[in-house]
Amino acid sequence: MKMKKKLASMLTVIMLACSLPWQAQAAAPIVSNKPHKAPVATPPAVSKAQPVRAVPEPAAVKADAAAKPAAEVKAPKQAKPEKKQKKAAAKKSKKTKEKQSKVQVQQSNWRLKVAQQKLQVLGFSDERPSGRMTEATSSALKSFQKQHKLKADGELNDATYHKLTWEAFAKEGIPKVNGKEIVSRAAKYKGVPYVFGGTTTKGFDCSGYVQYVFKDCKAKLPRLADEQALQGIFVTQKQLRPGDLVFFTTYAAGASHVGIYAGDGQFWSASSSKGVILSSLKDDYWKQRYYGARRVLITNGEVNK
């Protein structure tokens, strides 16, 4: 009995031992020699009402932006052409105004300096001409304005300046010589030949001739045309009277030729081609070269503005 029980126990152990490998094989995954296939992902369900938009990769996003029209791609902000033009015009206008302002100041200073010189001549001031408005200059202008029945505000306006220059000229100009007398003497030397640098009846140049005629009438003038152009006061062609000096630009810039106005638009001068001759201001040659005119005879009267 005992033997049977032992044999039965041994058989049970043997059977158990034999059954364990089969159980292990059933629990372990089956490994195949065939190539492995990745599991196929099942796409999510898509709704028919709202289509799915694919999300592009970063590179695709850049390409998409580059493909957009220029109107859709935001460009850096730039100033509008109109604004640029306005700014440039404003800047140019500012520079022009500054330049004009400087010119006006320069003219004003020059004019004021002349006025200060005339105030000295007339005895209203002993201040050195500087071209700057001072209390002394303003006070002198007021005194002059009161004496000549002008608005006494101490400012150098046009009326004051013209009156001032005339009164100074009336004191410094050529007195007691009549314009008709000058013209009569000028005609006396008709035909005298032209000689450059000439100052006698053997031959005249233009300024030598004018100086000689005035000297004949006991009136003094500088030797050269550009010096003579600084004498007296300025007059326009409409204001010309016999005996006034007329100037032209010929061989050199500025006043390089001078003559004596004779009336009726004519003048006497020593021309380089024909000597002393009566010419017309309306001649094309002289009309194109006209430079200006000066009054040197006090007897020809104050210039009416």
Secondary structure, 3 states (H helix, E strand, C coil): CHHHHHHHHHHHHHHHHHHHHHHHHHHCCCCCCCCCCCCCCCCCCCCCCCCCCCCCCHHHHHHHHHHCCCCCCCCCCCCCHHHHHHHHHHHHHHHHHHHHHHHHHHHHHHHHHHHHHHHHHCCCCCCCCCCCCCHHHHHHHHHHHHHCCCCCCCCCCHHHHHHHHHHHHHHHCECCCCHHHHHHHHHHCCCCCECCCCEECCEECHHHHHHHHHHHCCCCCCCCHHHHCCCCEEECHHHCCCCCEEEECCCCCCCCEEEEEEECCEEEEEECCCEEEEEECCCHHHHHHEEEEEECEHHHCCCCC
